Structures are given as structure tokens and as C-alpha cells.
């Protein structure tokens, strides 16, 4: 179950925020096989002066409306899957929300099932090991 934290400029309209969330979610489904019901994306806004970054780092042409996508997920995805995920996110954000690909900054944190409790204070590893309803 990936947990996403998306940071957008404070002037990003609600409809565009929804397009960003939808684009990230669909990319996760398509690239890493995430189930559709695993939507956990916390969106927060930054004001000018709260976030500093280089507009041309690594040859990009960034605007003042950078979108930062931080993905925390279980360890085990290949580099090829991540490469596909990042490309799909950038494409989807352009198509769904009009975000320029150079304005999409993505990074991941990986951990194990033992690092999660997804509800009820239950250890996620115990939930994973239980068979679902037949």
C-alpha cells in the first residue's frame, strides 16, 4: 500500500489538485499493479518563500509551481517498474492537470510490511499473512 504525500503551490486550484491525485493514482495502478482501492494521498500546499529549489537542476526548466510527489511503499519494485512509474506520473499529470513534466519531482522511500499499521493498530505484516475471504 503506497502512501503518497504530494506538495503543490498554494495557488493550485482544487480541480487541478484532484487531477494530480488521480494521475498519480492511475500511474501506481498501471506501473506497479497497485489495487484501485489503495488511495492514500495527502496533498499539502506551500507558499512562495516556503520552498526553495533550483529551477534548472539537471537540465530542467522548472516554473514556480513545482509538484513534489513523495511515495512511501513496500520494498521490492524493480528499477524498471520505478522508471515506468515516474514516466507515467509525469505523463498523467500533464494530461490530467496541465502540469509541465519538468515541474514534476518524484522520490520514493521503501520499507517492509513490518513498518506499517494501516488501521485498527494492527501490525500490517499479520494482515498480509491472513488469507482473504473465499
Buried (B, 14 or more C-beta within 10 A) or exposed (E): BBBBBBBBBEEBEEEBBEBBBBBBBBBBBEBBEBEEEBBEBEBEBBEEEEEEEEEEEEEBEBEEBBBBBBBBBBEEBEEEEBEBBBBBBBBBBBEBBEBBEBBBBBEBEEEEBEEBEBEEEEBBEEBEEEEEEE
